[in-house]
Amino acid sequence: MNAIQVPRMPNIALVGNPNSGKSTLFNLLTGLRQKTGNFPGVTVDIKKGRFRLPSGREVELTDLPGAYSLYPTSADERIVASVFSDPSDPNYPDVVVYVADVTHLEKHLLLLTQLLDLDLPILLALNMADAAETIGLKVNTVKLAEKLGIPVVLLSSRTGENVSKLLSEIEKLLEGNRPPHKGFYSLNEQEKNVSEAIRINAGTDNSYRSLLLAHHYSWLPKLPAPIRQTIGAIVFDKQFNSLKRQVDETLERYDRFTPIVQATVQFPPRFPSTITDRIDVVLTHRWFGPVIFALIMLLVFQAIYDWSSVPMDFIESSFGWLSSALKANLPEHWTTQLLTDGIVTGLSGILVFVPQIAILFFLITLLEEVGYMARVVFMFDRFMRRFGMGGRSMVSLISGGACAVPAIMSSRTIGNWKERLITILVTPFITCSARIPVYVILIGLVVPSKKILGFLSLQSLIFAGMYVLGIVAALGTGYVLKKIMRTRELSYLALELPVYRLPHWPNLWLTVWEKVSAFIFGAGRIILIISITLWGLASFGPGDSLPSAEVNARLEALSRQLSPEETENLVAAYQLEASYAGRIGKIFEPLIRPLGYDWKIGIALFTSFAAREVFAGTLAVLYQLGDAEKDITDADENETKATLRQRMQAEKFTDSGKPVYTLATALSLLVFYALAMQCASTLAVVRRETGSWKWPLLQFAFMTLMAYAGAWVVYNLFV
Amino acid sequence: MLRRYRTVENLKVRECARALRIEDPFLASRLTAMGLLPGTLIEMIRRAPFGHTYYIKADGVRLALRKEEAQSILVDA
């Protein structure tokens, strides 16, 4: 993409098993210098960041997904296998830092020995030195380094112990200062034949890499078709049984490195791991387990709703104040309106979400960090399989409560394609944080704030009902898709349940910061552009339609003997109707009238298709324009929300004169927003994760259809 | 068909046994990579709330397995 070729920055890759503490090391080394991503425009497959070596040289750090082996069983692991199968891959590292949990070294060395055979600069970072010390585990790093033939550093990514030593070892390797290459695994006769034939025909540089091609030729994404065919012919000709060879090779490797571990690591007499066991007696208990899970989810729900209200009110009122102050002090001109009604309103619509997004991601990351999510996967695997998914889908669905985009990306750990696809397709039904403000406005508008049975608020009950609707829609659609789709691919769980750990706070803050900034600068940019465009469409009209609308309004006002304030309102309403936005809304009106919506809601729906969080902002812009005078005379800026509500309540259909926002309309809108696919970012990420436009388009179609049908039914039930 | 071996699925809670081999080749590849090898000591810890899923310990490593996976691992006990 770069027009000018600059000398490439050295690329260091972090590789290791899941739960090796790799990401903590990544955060420690790069801090805030990470490429935040996961939203369109800044999407990255693999996390990257930068850091400086002791010499001051800047290098790029790649955090490859956790993997057990170069023989992948999930999309995540495939990324690792495909990077190392191809030295011309842009992510192929100059130096590999292999991270292993020193307290489980005998389980963490398999992938390292595979990388050793690829003959690249590599060093072993023995992580969790702090935990090893606590349990009294000792390791002879000098001997281990000698046996493996690579530098070994014992460190702790949590305390930062010995990290400077790691940096200087990386530097040495980058300078080409590496011990002579020692292979680890010796290929058997058949493997040698296959590998040699592939080396001659595909021009690979290394015998083990050639063997990897024999295992992976059928799915490697960048392999040219002729080479794919050639390797296929070789594999067939030599009767190479990939799965059997994988198992035999793995066992052979264990046979070789287990003695090395035994000779270098001194295990404590009794492995103290009872804390995790005792916690799991309760948390994964047959009855208590699911109950505790439900309570935790309730707590999360309560937190989003409750903790965020103070900062949200503060943000909203500050922007309301800013807008009024700007209007009062700047000359009356269209640029002032652009600033106040377009930009400030739009910005407020973005920033008001930040508290909720931050709290949600904080809590979900916390559950993940301490190791609880794996238990949820274990407990709900069977339950989720009834709906065409697996236990791992729970992680996506729960994360979907914050935002579908990272939730869909987290589906990469699901090995079975059908389960993964269903998870991707139904995750957007889960009530994400962008739906919350839509629900808040609509519920506040039409549901009376009364209590049922003396303590249950009707409003929060409906709010909770919206969450239930999202879950039911997700599971129901999963069930239908399970019946429709066919696969013979094997599905598995085989999940490691990590030891419970106290959360590492820097990891949490970094994740929250990453998600929030991705939202502000990624999704926020889209929202702001839409707000400004919308303001333009609502403020201008074709030809002299706006001035003539004003004349008509004033004539009508005169004949009806309206007060000056009412006259201004009428003028604004007529002008909005005559504007571009009004015309677009009118085009949509016949389509949405059966659902009980007028053309203003039509505009809101139309703009929401890029991002549903625009709904509130759109209504604010539209009704603000319809009543520009009132805001300036409004003494109490804190009532901006209330006035928007009042304006919406006063809104009437122009032809029939009936109020627009009745209970039926609001419920119909709620159902529409619960079910509709209104998020360009999600569609983009589905396209990327599934590799074709077929699935996002299908998803868009069935979700919109369900939304329309659901909204129509609800409207006609209540009208 | 006569079953000559027991599998992890047959283990009672708290019962231990050594793995002999894994019948399904795909699962064998996955499980060996995770450290469950022939000879590994397996302990059944508990069953999941909705059944069909097992919580086991293999050489101190905690694993969650589905019924089919547990049936695929032959044990000596």
Interface residues (C-beta under 8 A of the other chain):
Chain A: Y68 S69 Y71 T73 H104 E106 K107 L110 L243 K244 Q246 V247 T250 L251 Y254 F271 S273 T276 D277 D280 T284 H285 R286 W287 G289 P290 A374 V377 F378 M379 F380 D381 R382 F383 R385 G391 L490 Y492 L493 A494 L495 E496 L497 P498 V499
Chain B: I22 D24 P25 F26 L27 A28 S29 R30 L31 T32 A33 M34 G35 L37 P38 I45 R46 R47 A48 P49 F50 G51 H52 T53 Y55 D59 G60 V61 R62 L63 A64 L65 R66 E69
